[in-house]
Amino acid sequence: MTDSVVRVRGVDKVFGIGADKTPALQSIDLEIPKGAFVSLIGPSGCGKSTLLRLIGDLTQPSAGTIEVNGKTAHRARVDRDYGMVFQAPVLFDWRTVQGNVELPLEVSAKDRAGRADRARAMLALVELSGFERRYPWQLSGGMQQRVAIARALSFEPAILLMDEPFGALDEMTRERLNLELLRIWKQTGTTTVFVTHSIPEAVFLSTHVAVMSARPGRILEVIPVDLPQPRNDLTREDERYFGFIKRVRERLRGRDVVRPGAAEVAAS
Amino acid sequence: MTKRIGRYLPAALVFVGVLGLWELAVRAFGIQQFLLPPPSSIAAAFVEHFDELMTVGRNTLVEAVGGLVIGGVAALVVAFAIARWASASRALLPFAIAANSVPIIAFAPIMNNWFGILNPLSKMMVVAVLVFFPIMINTLRGLTLVDQASLELMRSYAASERAIFAKVRVPNALPYIFTALKVSATLSLIGAIVAEYFGGARSVLGQFIITEAAFFRFANAWAAIVVASAVSIAFFLIILAIERVAIPWHASARIVDSS
């Protein structure tokens, strides 16, 4: 595939040294095509967040290579190709909503004049117009996470990396934000990598679901989810939607009997 | 407005009640003036020596503020250096911690010797040394106790160390710095007055209290103590007001509508 934005090849990640060595990830291969929405799903400790952090150059692989837009992950980070959204919104208390969204633009010293307009446009994108002058603590958890998304997209990164962004939210807020995220993804076309431990969330959002196993973390299978776009509340009642959920669940459960090489066979 | 009065009413009643009991006790048990003068005598002394009390109060306040500025600036510089450069931390932190264990007030006679017993600078230096540590260590804490996720976020933007310092560490430290300043406001006045006990110009609170006590004019000494307390409280409130304006986003200043 030549149009891959992210190319992970033979990546291992080992934490600790000597006797305390814990393998977190083992022989990871992953290709993420441009414009895709890829979810990483697996049990706790399967290294899905670690894989995301490796792609984002927040930690380094013990072996293997990671290429992003044809560059090293480090180069991509320095070129500001990544927009990150964490489980916690990580907004700065001392900045207004507007100021928080402008932060990455300030850091990159880019577009000084258009900064405020750009931030306002991003806030409009996440439907938070009118909240520019509020402070983060004046917003609900869901709204705070929307600010974090606006901030991550403000500088038009090539890739959006999301680490369980809705994990701390209630089910209703989460479903609404899922819809919103899909709309934003459609609108911006940003390649997205999304870590979650919710099977329905992964299936609903993704074009591809990478199912992972724990200890050591491996990718068991990448399941393409070809549910029709745009997805909406009806998708959640679609027969095939439940089919994909069932398939991901079975794959997660059967992780002990399936050898890594057998993934393609099971996928077809 | 009535709500406000209602809020402060209990405290005001206690205050008046205590003064009343004090007055009554002194009269009823015939307590000697030099042991405990009644509030009425203190009030009379206050009125009689008002001009002088204001002068000595102001002179001592100048020493306290001057010392706080000198010590505070030094503390901020050291804390910033330590937080910014690991080598500075290794070189300076042990001394800063060791210096904190020294009973600083013991230096007062030395400072008098160095800077001149009548020079307010000798008192300022005692105050400066006294407030240095709490301000330095709190600032350092604020600069270094930064949410790990905030640092990762900045790293994901490929932010420079300098940008991380300016946009994350310094704002994060501001509440810590104000906490230290509020503590130091009180501390600086204690430092100044105690340093004055070791000798100084006549027109300062410490010397005024010593002299009046030596001549058994205890009501005057008590009036000076009232002034010292008022100055200390005022100093604290001023810093509190600056804090409210400087960091309105901080949790301590958030306006919660629960009335």
Interface residues (C-beta under 8 A of the other chain):
Chain A: G56 L58 R77 V78 D79 R80 Y82 G83 M84 F86 A88 V90 F92 D93 W94 R95 L103 P104 E106 V107 S108 Y135 W137 F155 L161
Chain B: D147 A149 S150 E152 L153 M154 R155 S156 Y157 A158 A159 A163 K167 V168 P171 L174 I247 W249 H250 A251 R254
